[in-house]
Amino acid sequence: MSVNEQYKPLLEDKTYLRHFWHPVCTLAEFEKSNPSGHGPMAVTLLGEQVVLARLNGTVTAAADRCAHRSAKLSIGRVCNRNGEDFLQCPYHGWEYDKGGACKLVPACPDKSIPPKARITTYDCEVKYDIVWVRLDSSFDCTEIPYLSDWDTDGMQVIVADSYIWNTVAERRWENFTDFSHFAFVHPGTLYDPFFASHPTVNVNRVDGELQFKLAPPREMDGIPEEAPMGDFDYRCTMPYAINLEIKLWRDDSRFILWTTACPVDEKTCRNFMIIVREKDGQPDHMHLAFQKRVLNEDQPIIQSQWPAEISNSEISVATDKVSIQYRKWHRELSMAALKGKEEFRAVLRSNVTDESAS
């Protein structure tokens, strides 16, 4: 039996992910990508090469390929003609509007433009200072993920730079919601290794989210003061966003650690992190440094998992309950998408209450 046969992917058809909104870069990263502040910028989402550009004040997304001779538009430029912005191809100067239609062929200015001279455009929005793209809007039943307290008065927000991991987005999600690894990967950082055992939790499926709570043992020793330890309340928007709200033990204040991932391709994900906290007088860099320390502990472990895709051969136990339910929902969504919009919507918005925790 070959390795490929032995480790069969859990999700053989991942085209359903095209129906979701995915983050592709922070707004700051987009604006820094070109001296103009308007792009163009190249990104990759689900293996698709995408170009971002700000046209007439709106960040837009399109296939990164000119309809003429297939040059990458991301190495072109944004130009303005008669008060309108266009994305100009670097090869022959063809100009495209925000709807993807070619509006100028410089070599043939007096000729009619062929009707097929257009590029594929994608849904694109800026929210939470992150640029989001949806490759397929035909189902039109997905939303940009939930983030608590983004606009709440009295809260301080940090939008971190994105970072690449050589793993799939599903494994990154499972890493962040896996309680059992704390004692072994983060001893003295997030957890006391004496408390390696923990109870299972209720995992509820609620209108596109997985929701669950965990109360780490207060008796833990050796946890640094800067660690945001407290009672954990997770709201995870499918397929990759995690909104972790923590009621801190040290002062009962609220601390939100929000993460999500962009499925760049079959072996890579780009990760995003936002920290929202009650104003505490502490510098932002202190919180970012602590999270980087945690990530540096996780990264080599997660990147060592092989194959990159989650396989059916993996053995689960009771404390893997969160990932078991997560994988189950992904499988259901994958199959539902093949049956059409209504089936996909029904599975995505399904509510399942769990009362089996121990």
C-alpha positions as a LaTeX table, in Angstrom:
\begin{tabular}{lrrr}
\hline
Residue & $x$ (\AA) & $y$ (\AA) & $z$ (\AA) \\
\hline
Met1 & 0.00 & 0.00 & 0.00 \\
Ser2 & 1.40 & 3.39 & $-1.00$ \\
Val3 & 1.63 & 6.34 & 1.38 \\
Asn4 & $-1.11$ & 8.11 & $-0.57$ \\
Glu5 & $-3.41$ & 5.11 & $-0.21$ \\
Gln6 & $-2.61$ & 4.69 & 3.48 \\
Tyr7 & $-3.26$ & 8.32 & 4.38 \\
Lys8 & $-6.41$ & 9.14 & 2.47 \\
Pro9 & $-7.47$ & 12.80 & 2.91 \\
Leu10 & $-10.43$ & 13.44 & 5.17 \\
Leu11 & $-11.74$ & 15.99 & 2.66 \\
Glu12 & $-11.29$ & 14.87 & $-0.93$ \\
Asp13 & $-13.41$ & 17.68 & $-2.41$ \\
Lys14 & $-12.72$ & 21.13 & $-0.96$ \\
Thr15 & $-14.48$ & 23.20 & $-3.60$ \\
Tyr16 & $-17.13$ & 24.09 & $-0.97$ \\
Leu17 & $-14.57$ & 26.44 & 0.57 \\
Arg18 & $-14.97$ & 28.75 & $-2.43$ \\
His19 & $-18.39$ & 29.74 & $-1.04$ \\
Phe20 & $-16.85$ & 31.22 & 2.14 \\
Trp21 & $-15.24$ & 34.59 & 2.77 \\
His22 & $-11.51$ & 34.28 & 3.38 \\
Pro23 & $-8.92$ & 36.81 & 4.59 \\
Val24 & $-6.09$ & 37.42 & 2.13 \\
Cys25 & $-4.08$ & 40.26 & 3.73 \\
Thr26 & $-4.39$ & 43.01 & 6.29 \\
Leu27 & $-5.38$ & 46.44 & 5.02 \\
Ala28 & $-1.98$ & 47.74 & 6.14 \\
Glu29 & $-0.21$ & 45.03 & 4.12 \\
Phe30 & $-2.26$ & 45.93 & 1.05 \\
Glu31 & $-1.51$ & 49.64 & 1.36 \\
Lys32 & 2.22 & 48.96 & 1.83 \\
Ser33 & 2.41 & 46.59 & $-1.16$ \\
Asn34 & 2.71 & 49.46 & $-3.64$ \\
Pro35 & 3.97 & 53.03 & $-3.18$ \\
Ser36 & 0.63 & 54.30 & $-4.48$ \\
Gly37 & $-1.20$ & 52.73 & $-1.54$ \\
His38 & $-3.75$ & 51.39 & $-4.04$ \\
Gly39 & $-2.04$ & 48.21 & $-5.22$ \\
Pro40 & $-2.03$ & 46.18 & $-7.28$ \\
Met41 & $-1.11$ & 43.33 & $-4.96$ \\
Ala42 & $-0.88$ & 39.60 & $-5.67$ \\
Val43 & $-2.41$ & 37.09 & $-3.26$ \\
Thr44 & $-3.25$ & 33.40 & $-3.52$ \\
Leu45 & $-6.49$ & 31.87 & $-2.23$ \\
Leu46 & $-7.33$ & 28.17 & $-2.56$ \\
Gly47 & $-4.66$ & 27.92 & $-5.23$ \\
Glu48 & $-6.19$ & 30.74 & $-7.28$ \\
Gln49 & $-3.95$ & 33.68 & $-8.20$ \\
Val50 & $-5.81$ & 36.87 & $-7.29$ \\
Val51 & $-4.99$ & 40.54 & $-7.80$ \\
Leu52 & $-6.17$ & 43.25 & $-5.39$ \\
Ala53 & $-6.47$ & 46.90 & $-6.38$ \\
Arg54 & $-8.21$ & 49.95 & $-4.97$ \\
Leu55 & $-10.32$ & 51.40 & $-7.78$ \\
Asn56 & $-12.42$ & 54.51 & $-7.21$ \\
Gly57 & $-11.92$ & 54.16 & $-3.46$ \\
Thr58 & $-12.94$ & 50.49 & $-3.21$ \\
Val59 & $-10.61$ & 47.51 & $-2.79$ \\
Thr60 & $-11.45$ & 45.01 & $-5.52$ \\
Ala61 & $-10.37$ & 41.45 & $-6.32$ \\
Ala62 & $-9.99$ & 39.73 & $-9.68$ \\
Ala63 & $-8.20$ & 36.86 & $-11.38$ \\
Asp64 & $-4.53$ & 37.83 & $-11.74$ \\
Arg65 & $-4.41$ & 37.30 & $-15.49$ \\
Cys66 & $-4.93$ & 39.68 & $-18.39$ \\
Ala67 & $-7.49$ & 38.45 & $-20.91$ \\
His68 & $-5.16$ & 39.41 & $-23.77$ \\
Arg69 & $-1.87$ & 37.52 & $-23.35$ \\
Ser70 & $-2.12$ & 36.25 & $-19.77$ \\
Ala71 & 0.34 & 38.61 & $-18.09$ \\
Lys72 & $-0.08$ & 39.08 & $-14.35$ \\
Leu73 & $-2.04$ & 42.23 & $-13.60$ \\
Ser74 & $-0.47$ & 42.39 & $-10.14$ \\
Ile75 & 2.76 & 43.68 & $-11.69$ \\
Gly76 & 0.85 & 46.36 & $-13.57$ \\
Arg77 & $-0.45$ & 49.56 & $-12.03$ \\
Val78 & $-3.55$ & 51.48 & $-11.04$ \\
Cys79 & $-4.04$ & 54.42 & $-13.39$ \\
Asn80 & $-6.58$ & 57.24 & $-13.54$ \\
Arg81 & $-8.22$ & 58.40 & $-16.73$ \\
Asn82 & $-10.91$ & 61.09 & $-16.84$ \\
Gly83 & $-11.46$ & 60.77 & $-13.10$ \\
Glu84 & $-11.91$ & 56.98 & $-13.16$ \\
Asp85 & $-9.49$ & 54.36 & $-11.83$ \\
Phe86 & $-8.45$ & 51.36 & $-13.90$ \\
Leu87 & $-6.16$ & 48.37 & $-13.45$ \\
Gln88 & $-3.60$ & 48.49 & $-16.25$ \\
Cys89 & $-1.85$ & 45.42 & $-17.63$ \\
Pro90 & 1.97 & 45.77 & $-17.68$ \\
Tyr91 & 2.31 & 44.03 & $-21.07$ \\
His92 & 0.13 & 45.95 & $-23.55$ \\
Gly93 & $-1.58$ & 48.49 & $-21.33$ \\
Trp94 & $-5.10$ & 47.08 & $-21.43$ \\
Glu95 & $-7.19$ & 48.78 & $-18.75$ \\
Tyr96 & $-9.92$ & 47.13 & $-16.67$ \\
Asp97 & $-12.60$ & 48.75 & $-14.52$ \\
Lys98 & $-13.71$ & 47.49 & $-11.10$ \\
Gly99 & $-16.32$ & 45.27 & $-12.74$ \\
Gly100 & $-13.64$ & 43.48 & $-14.77$ \\
Ala101 & $-14.50$ & 44.92 & $-18.18$ \\
Cys102 & $-11.71$ & 46.10 & $-20.46$ \\
Lys103 & $-12.22$ & 49.79 & $-21.20$ \\
Leu104 & $-9.12$ & 50.58 & $-23.23$ \\
Val105 & $-6.90$ & 48.75 & $-25.74$ \\
Pro106 & $-4.13$ & 51.32 & $-26.45$ \\
Ala107 & $-2.95$ & 49.59 & $-29.62$ \\
Cys108 & $-6.43$ & 49.84 & $-31.16$ \\
Pro109 & $-8.00$ & 52.98 & $-29.66$ \\
Asp110 & $-10.51$ & 53.40 & $-32.50$ \\
Lys111 & $-11.63$ & 49.78 & $-32.65$ \\
Ser112 & $-14.48$ & 48.27 & $-30.66$ \\
Ile113 & $-13.33$ & 46.25 & $-27.64$ \\
Pro114 & $-14.14$ & 42.51 & $-27.92$ \\
Pro115 & $-17.02$ & 41.53 & $-25.58$ \\
Lys116 & $-14.88$ & 38.75 & $-24.09$ \\
Ala117 & $-12.16$ & 41.22 & $-23.12$ \\
Arg118 & $-12.83$ & 41.06 & $-19.40$ \\
Ile119 & $-11.39$ & 39.45 & $-16.29$ \\
Thr120 & $-13.13$ & 37.39 & $-13.62$ \\
Thr121 & $-13.91$ & 39.45 & $-10.53$ \\
Tyr122 & $-14.59$ & 38.22 & $-7.00$ \\
Asp123 & $-16.52$ & 39.53 & $-4.03$ \\
Cys124 & $-14.19$ & 41.68 & $-1.94$ \\
Glu125 & $-14.72$ & 43.59 & 1.31 \\
Val126 & $-12.60$ & 45.26 & 3.97 \\
Lys127 & $-13.64$ & 44.46 & 7.54 \\
Tyr128 & $-11.64$ & 44.47 & 10.79 \\
Asp129 & $-8.84$ & 46.14 & 8.77 \\
Ile130 & $-8.50$ & 42.89 & 6.81 \\
Val131 & $-9.19$ & 42.34 & 3.12 \\
Trp132 & $-11.66$ & 39.49 & 2.52 \\
Val133 & $-12.37$ & 37.65 & $-0.74$ \\
Arg134 & $-15.09$ & 35.17 & $-1.72$ \\
Leu135 & $-14.37$ & 33.25 & $-4.91$ \\
Asp136 & $-17.91$ & 31.95 & $-5.50$ \\
Ser137 & $-20.96$ & 34.02 & $-4.56$ \\
Ser138 & $-23.52$ & 31.73 & $-6.22$ \\
Phe139 & $-24.78$ & 30.33 & $-2.90$ \\
Asp140 & $-24.68$ & 33.77 & $-1.21$ \\
Cys141 & $-25.28$ & 32.37 & 2.28 \\
Thr142 & $-21.96$ & 33.03 & 4.02 \\
Glu143 & $-20.78$ & 36.04 & 5.99 \\
Ile144 & $-17.49$ & 37.48 & 7.17 \\
Pro145 & $-16.76$ & 35.85 & 10.55 \\
Tyr146 & $-17.82$ & 37.17 & 13.94 \\
Leu147 & $-15.42$ & 39.28 & 16.02 \\
Ser148 & $-16.61$ & 40.54 & 19.38 \\
Asp149 & $-15.96$ & 44.10 & 20.59 \\
Trp150 & $-14.33$ & 45.44 & 17.43 \\
Asp151 & $-16.25$ & 48.71 & 17.81 \\
Thr152 & $-16.83$ & 48.68 & 21.58 \\
Asp153 & $-15.86$ & 51.85 & 23.45 \\
Gly154 & $-13.13$ & 51.36 & 26.02 \\
Met155 & $-11.51$ & 48.46 & 24.17 \\
Gln156 & $-8.02$ & 48.55 & 22.67 \\
Val157 & $-7.46$ & 46.77 & 19.33 \\
Ile158 & $-4.29$ & 45.31 & 17.81 \\
Val159 & $-4.33$ & 44.00 & 14.24 \\
Ala160 & $-1.16$ & 41.93 & 13.93 \\
Asp161 & 0.78 & 41.32 & 10.73 \\
Ser162 & $-0.24$ & 38.10 & 8.99 \\
Tyr163 & 2.16 & 35.16 & 8.98 \\
Ile164 & 2.63 & 32.01 & 6.88 \\
Trp165 & 2.67 & 28.44 & 8.17 \\
Asn166 & 3.50 & 25.41 & 6.05 \\
Thr167 & 0.35 & 23.51 & 6.92 \\
Val168 & $-3.29$ & 23.49 & 5.91 \\
Ala169 & $-5.75$ & 25.88 & 7.52 \\
Glu170 & $-7.68$ & 23.03 & 9.16 \\
Arg171 & $-4.63$ & 21.94 & 11.13 \\
Arg172 & $-4.00$ & 25.51 & 12.25 \\
Trp173 & $-7.60$ & 25.76 & 13.49 \\
Glu174 & $-7.33$ & 22.48 & 15.38 \\
Asn175 & $-4.07$ & 23.57 & 16.97 \\
Phe176 & $-5.68$ & 26.69 & 18.39 \\
Thr177 & $-8.67$ & 24.80 & 19.83 \\
Asp178 & $-6.76$ & 21.78 & 21.14 \\
Phe179 & $-6.63$ & 21.80 & 24.95 \\
Ser180 & $-4.60$ & 18.62 & 25.44 \\
His181 & $-1.43$ & 20.00 & 23.90 \\
Phe182 & $-1.09$ & 22.92 & 26.36 \\
Ala183 & 0.73 & 20.88 & 29.00 \\
Phe184 & 3.27 & 19.51 & 26.51 \\
Val185 & 3.86 & 22.31 & 24.01 \\
His186 & 3.34 & 25.31 & 26.32 \\
Pro187 & 4.56 & 24.27 & 29.81 \\
Gly188 & 5.32 & 27.38 & 31.81 \\
Thr189 & 3.93 & 29.58 & 29.02 \\
Leu190 & 0.22 & 28.81 & 29.03 \\
Tyr191 & $-0.13$ & 25.79 & 31.25 \\
Asp192 & 1.12 & 23.84 & 34.23 \\
Pro193 & 2.13 & 20.36 & 32.97 \\
Phe194 & 0.84 & 18.84 & 36.22 \\
Phe195 & $-2.69$ & 19.35 & 34.83 \\
Ala196 & $-2.32$ & 17.31 & 31.63 \\
Ser197 & $-5.75$ & 15.75 & 32.05 \\
His198 & $-8.89$ & 17.79 & 31.55 \\
Pro199 & $-12.63$ & 17.13 & 31.17 \\
Thr200 & $-14.42$ & 17.05 & 27.84 \\
Val201 & $-16.56$ & 20.05 & 26.95 \\
Asn202 & $-19.96$ & 20.63 & 25.39 \\
Val203 & $-19.54$ & 21.50 & 21.71 \\
Asn204 & $-22.60$ & 23.17 & 20.23 \\
Arg205 & $-23.27$ & 23.92 & 16.58 \\
Val206 & $-25.12$ & 27.24 & 16.34 \\
Asp207 & $-25.94$ & 29.01 & 13.05 \\
Gly208 & $-22.57$ & 28.64 & 11.38 \\
Glu209 & $-20.51$ & 28.55 & 14.58 \\
Leu210 & $-19.00$ & 25.94 & 16.87 \\
Gln211 & $-19.36$ & 27.15 & 20.45 \\
Phe212 & $-17.72$ & 25.71 & 23.57 \\
Lys213 & $-16.23$ & 26.80 & 26.90 \\
Leu214 & $-13.28$ & 25.74 & 29.02 \\
Ala215 & $-12.31$ & 26.68 & 32.56 \\
Pro216 & $-8.60$ & 25.91 & 33.09 \\
Pro217 & $-7.61$ & 24.98 & 36.65 \\
Arg218 & $-6.89$ & 28.06 & 38.77 \\
Glu219 & $-4.42$ & 26.04 & 40.82 \\
Met220 & $-1.82$ & 26.08 & 38.04 \\
Asp221 & 1.65 & 27.28 & 39.03 \\
Gly222 & 4.42 & 28.92 & 37.05 \\
Ile223 & 2.26 & 30.76 & 34.51 \\
Pro224 & 3.77 & 34.15 & 33.56 \\
Glu225 & 1.88 & 37.29 & 34.54 \\
Glu226 & 1.47 & 38.38 & 30.92 \\
Ala227 & $-0.32$ & 35.15 & 29.97 \\
Pro228 & $-4.03$ & 35.91 & 29.32 \\
Met229 & $-5.34$ & 33.16 & 31.57 \\
Gly230 & $-8.97$ & 32.92 & 32.62 \\
Asp231 & $-12.23$ & 31.26 & 31.66 \\
Phe232 & $-12.29$ & 30.57 & 27.91 \\
Asp233 & $-15.39$ & 31.15 & 25.76 \\
Tyr234 & $-15.00$ & 30.08 & 22.11 \\
Arg235 & $-17.17$ & 31.15 & 19.18 \\
Cys236 & $-15.76$ & 29.70 & 15.98 \\
Thr237 & $-17.22$ & 30.77 & 12.64 \\
Met238 & $-16.82$ & 28.15 & 9.95 \\
Pro239 & $-14.52$ & 27.38 & 8.35 \\
Tyr240 & $-11.47$ & 28.91 & 10.11 \\
Ala241 & $-12.24$ & 31.86 & 12.41 \\
Ile242 & $-11.91$ & 31.60 & 16.19 \\
Asn243 & $-13.21$ & 34.26 & 18.59 \\
Leu244 & $-11.79$ & 33.40 & 22.02 \\
Glu245 & $-13.13$ & 35.64 & 24.77 \\
Ile246 & $-11.30$ & 35.32 & 28.08 \\
Lys247 & $-12.43$ & 36.65 & 31.44 \\
Leu248 & $-9.01$ & 37.23 & 32.97 \\
Trp249 & $-8.41$ & 35.85 & 36.43 \\
Arg250 & $-6.07$ & 38.64 & 37.41 \\
Asp251 & $-8.60$ & 41.49 & 37.18 \\
Asp252 & $-11.88$ & 40.14 & 35.70 \\
Ser253 & $-11.31$ & 42.23 & 32.55 \\
Arg254 & $-12.19$ & 40.97 & 29.08 \\
Phe255 & $-9.54$ & 39.86 & 26.60 \\
Ile256 & $-10.42$ & 38.68 & 23.08 \\
Leu257 & $-7.93$ & 36.70 & 21.02 \\
Trp258 & $-9.28$ & 36.35 & 17.48 \\
Thr259 & $-7.60$ & 34.29 & 14.80 \\
Thr260 & $-8.37$ & 33.01 & 11.34 \\
Ala261 & $-6.51$ & 31.54 & 8.40 \\
Cys262 & $-6.44$ & 31.90 & 4.64 \\
Pro263 & $-6.17$ & 28.55 & 2.81 \\
Val264 & $-3.45$ & 29.63 & 0.39 \\
Asp265 & $-3.04$ & 26.21 & $-1.21$ \\
Glu266 & $-2.93$ & 22.52 & $-0.34$ \\
Lys267 & 0.11 & 22.89 & 1.92 \\
Thr268 & 0.12 & 26.51 & 3.11 \\
Cys269 & $-2.01$ & 28.89 & 5.14 \\
Arg270 & $-1.70$ & 32.58 & 5.92 \\
Asn271 & $-2.75$ & 33.36 & 9.48 \\
Phe272 & $-4.31$ & 36.45 & 11.02 \\
Met273 & $-4.61$ & 37.61 & 14.62 \\
Ile274 & $-6.47$ & 40.44 & 16.31 \\
Ile275 & $-6.24$ & 41.20 & 20.03 \\
Val276 & $-9.03$ & 43.19 & 21.66 \\
Arg277 & $-8.72$ & 44.05 & 25.34 \\
Glu278 & $-9.97$ & 46.47 & 27.92 \\
Lys279 & $-7.50$ & 49.34 & 28.14 \\
Asp280 & $-4.90$ & 48.23 & 30.66 \\
Gly281 & $-2.07$ & 50.73 & 30.26 \\
Gln282 & 0.20 & 48.04 & 28.87 \\
Pro283 & 2.01 & 48.53 & 25.54 \\
Asp284 & 0.75 & 46.60 & 22.53 \\
His285 & 4.17 & 45.11 & 21.85 \\
Met286 & 4.07 & 43.20 & 25.14 \\
His287 & 0.90 & 41.35 & 24.10 \\
Leu288 & 2.24 & 40.70 & 20.60 \\
Ala289 & 5.52 & 39.39 & 21.97 \\
Phe290 & 3.74 & 36.91 & 24.23 \\
Gln291 & 1.57 & 35.62 & 21.40 \\
Lys292 & 4.63 & 35.27 & 19.18 \\
Arg293 & 6.27 & 33.20 & 21.91 \\
Val294 & 3.27 & 30.85 & 21.95 \\
Leu295 & 3.22 & 30.63 & 18.14 \\
Asn296 & 6.93 & 29.81 & 18.05 \\
Glu297 & 6.24 & 26.88 & 20.36 \\
Asp298 & 3.36 & 25.64 & 18.19 \\
Gln299 & 4.74 & 26.16 & 14.70 \\
Pro300 & 7.39 & 23.40 & 14.46 \\
Ile301 & 4.96 & 20.85 & 15.89 \\
Ile302 & 2.11 & 21.71 & 13.53 \\
Gln303 & 4.38 & 21.94 & 10.49 \\
Ser304 & 5.72 & 18.48 & 11.34 \\
Gln305 & 2.30 & 16.87 & 10.91 \\
Trp306 & 2.11 & 14.81 & 7.75 \\
Pro307 & 0.59 & 14.48 & 5.35 \\
Ala308 & $-0.31$ & 18.17 & 5.32 \\
Glu309 & $-3.98$ & 17.37 & 4.74 \\
Ile310 & $-5.87$ & 15.76 & 7.63 \\
Ser311 & $-6.25$ & 12.06 & 6.90 \\
Asn312 & $-8.81$ & 9.41 & 7.83 \\
Ser313 & $-6.06$ & 7.32 & 9.42 \\
Glu314 & $-5.74$ & 9.50 & 12.54 \\
Ile315 & $-6.96$ & 8.05 & 15.84 \\
Ser316 & $-9.13$ & 10.22 & 18.10 \\
Val317 & $-9.94$ & 10.00 & 21.81 \\
Ala318 & $-12.56$ & 11.64 & 24.02 \\
Thr319 & $-10.57$ & 14.82 & 24.59 \\
Asp320 & $-10.40$ & 15.38 & 20.82 \\
Lys321 & $-14.10$ & 16.14 & 20.87 \\
Val322 & $-13.79$ & 19.67 & 19.47 \\
Ser323 & $-11.78$ & 18.56 & 16.44 \\
Ile324 & $-14.04$ & 15.54 & 15.92 \\
Gln325 & $-17.07$ & 17.80 & 15.65 \\
Tyr326 & $-15.15$ & 20.27 & 13.50 \\
Arg327 & $-14.11$ & 17.55 & 11.05 \\
Lys328 & $-17.63$ & 16.15 & 10.96 \\
Trp329 & $-19.06$ & 19.54 & 10.02 \\
His330 & $-16.47$ & 20.02 & 7.28 \\
Arg331 & $-17.37$ & 16.64 & 5.78 \\
Glu332 & $-21.06$ & 17.51 & 5.86 \\
Leu333 & $-20.47$ & 20.88 & 4.19 \\
Ser334 & $-18.31$ & 19.29 & 1.50 \\
Met335 & $-21.03$ & 16.79 & 0.61 \\
Ala336 & $-23.85$ & 19.32 & 0.92 \\
Ala337 & $-22.22$ & 21.76 & $-1.51$ \\
Leu338 & $-22.31$ & 19.09 & $-4.22$ \\
Lys339 & $-26.10$ & 18.93 & $-3.82$ \\
Gly340 & $-26.64$ & 22.65 & $-4.22$ \\
Lys341 & $-27.31$ & 25.93 & $-2.45$ \\
Glu342 & $-30.25$ & 24.92 & $-0.27$ \\
Glu343 & $-28.58$ & 21.79 & 1.07 \\
Phe344 & $-25.39$ & 23.73 & 1.79 \\
Arg345 & $-27.30$ & 26.49 & 3.57 \\
Ala346 & $-29.23$ & 23.96 & 5.67 \\
Val347 & $-26.05$ & 22.22 & 6.84 \\
Leu348 & $-24.21$ & 25.50 & 7.48 \\
Arg349 & $-27.07$ & 26.95 & 9.53 \\
Ser350 & $-27.93$ & 23.75 & 11.37 \\
Asn351 & $-28.14$ & 23.83 & 15.18 \\
Val352 & $-26.94$ & 20.86 & 17.23 \\
Thr353 & $-26.94$ & 20.98 & 21.04 \\
Asp354 & $-24.42$ & 18.81 & 22.88 \\
Glu355 & $-25.17$ & 17.61 & 26.40 \\
Ser356 & $-22.61$ & 14.83 & 26.62 \\
Ala357 & $-19.72$ & 16.59 & 28.37 \\
Ser358 & $-18.08$ & 14.90 & 31.33 \\
\hline
\end{tabular}
